[in-house]
Amino acid sequence: MKYRTLGSIGWDVSAVSFGAWAIGGSWGDVDDSESLQALETAVEEGVNFFDTADVYGDGRSEQLLAQLYRDYDDIRVATKAGRRLDPHTAEGYNRENLTAFIDRSLENLDRDALDLVQLHCPPTEVYYQPEVFQVLDDLKAQGKIKHYGVSVEKVEEALKAIEYPGVETVQIIFNMFRQRPAELFFEEAKTRDVGILARVPLASGLLTGKYGADATFPENDHRNFNRNGEAFDVGETFAGVDVQQGVKAVRELEDVKPDGMTMAQFALRWILMHDAVSCTIPGAKNAKQAAENARAADLPPLTDETMDAVADVYDEYIRESVHHRW
């Protein structure tokens, strides 16, 4: 495993870390014993940073990570707060609600203080409300949280968020199908020493190459119920890419994939070619997936020729429908 510094926080985090959405819910049925095996396998592979949220399985994901904490006290866990709001409005990001969410996550994770808390893709208006970030500063001063950051949908939101000095990390969708963050935001984040968590790295599985255009998913899988953004931002599902177009692009990417790595590992290694990225956080529902993901960090760098080929595929199949939206 390779490690990178998480911005001004200073932690050395595994370049390939672990996103715990899938073990909580909204990705079809999951088995807690398999989930724990996936988490333990990740640690054995060198993963030391885990990302979750209070809404993943209504606390299920956080509670599983609490069990991991008990066996491995040198890991770090980031969680997210805000999406429990119903309706999910900017007004809901107030002191009372945020404090309640933090207290609940402290209980779920069985911690005295949360390592890192991120606002969970709030409405854009929240980034223009300094009082929200003052609440986070106060929670930090109270000792309930050690550090805070944001998880965003749009580059605009990321750029606004890092104007607040207390924001130490930004989680943003970045993958072969969502390349816009690298244009401006990455350099701005590096200048301010902000850590970057690259989420949805495999475009909800599209970039693994496992799915065809006719793929079907269970009713309780967001790849079924959020195809058009019915439940949350459509960019969270398949990175906002039309499945048929995405499958065509993946077939082209498979032709330029270096030998000795899976398609998923190729997608992860591509992300790590960008030095502004602190870590990427693929999910895993079983030990095999966790090990495969983690081992991508130790693969050799991609050549300029391969990077150019990925850019060409993006330009031909993806850019027009996705690049301007997020």
Summary of the structure (lengths in Angstrom):
residues: 326
radius of gyration: 18.4
end to end distance: 30.8
largest distance: 53.4
contacts: 1148
relative contact order: 0.15
helix: 46%
strand: 15%
